[in-house]
Amino acid sequence: MFTKPLTRHSITTVDVSRDTESISRLLVAAAVNPGFCTRLLADPRRTVQAGFGGEGFPLSRPALNALSGIRASSLPEFALKLTEVLTNSSRPN
């Protein structure tokens, strides 16, 4: 019988489940409004913080930081990179 764990590994994860709704609304806004999409691709952080049509996109700091680092030339490319970044950041280290 073991009384102590054999190893102790710290696991760091980013919980983006709270951000899912805001991210979905963000992508829909970009899909329906070309001007918003252009702003999102050019400066994701500022665009998210400014909101769209009087609505905000509340995101956790890790999700906003992940989104801010994305550089893409189209909305599909942006969405793909966002998925990759959020998937990688939510995996245990």
N, C-alpha and C positions, 0 to 999 in steps of 0.2 A: 504494500500500500504506500502511495506517495502522499506526503503531507505538504509538499511545496511544489509549485509549478516548476517544470523543467526549464522553461524559458519565460522571459518577460519582454514582450515586444510592444512598443507603443505604436499605435495605429492612428494615423491622422487622416481624417476624411473631411470632405466638404459636403455638407447637406444642402443640396440645391432644390430639394422638393418644394420648399416654400417659394422658390423663384419660378417654378414651372409656369404658373398662370401669367406672371408678368412677362416672361420670355415669350410665351405663346402670343400674348396681345401685342408685344413689340414686333414680332415677325409678321403678324397680320397687318398691323399698321403700315409696315414697310412694303408689304405686298400690294396694298390698295392705294398707297400714295407715293408716287414716284419721287416727289420732292423730299419726303421724309426718308425714303430709302436712300437717296443720294446723301443726305446728311448723316444717316446712320453709318454708311460705308466710309464716309470721310472722317467722322469723329464720333465713334460709338459712345464714349463716356458723356460727352456734352449733349448728344442727342437724347440719350436715355434720361439724363438729369433734367432736360428741358421738357420732356413729355411730348404728348401729341393730342391735339384736339381737346385740351383742358384736362387730360388724364395723365397721370404719372405711371411710371413703371418701377414700383418699389422692388429693389433687388438687394440681396445681402452684399456685404462688402466683397467676399470672395467671388461671387457671381459677377458683380460689376467690374472687378479687376480682371477677371477672365475675359469678359466681353470687351473690355477696353483695349486689350492687346490684339484683337483680331484685325487683320488687314485683308480685305477681300475686294474684288472688283464687281461682284454681283451678289444679289441676295441669296441665291442657292449656295454659292461658295461661302458666304458669311454663315449661313445656317449650318453647313457641313462643318466648318471650322469651329463654330460654337459648340456643336454636339461633341466634337473631338475633345475640345478643351474641357468641357464640363464632365465628360466621361472619364478623362484621364485624371482630373482633379478629385473625382469622387472615389477613385480606387485607393485601397490601403497602400501605404508606403512600405 
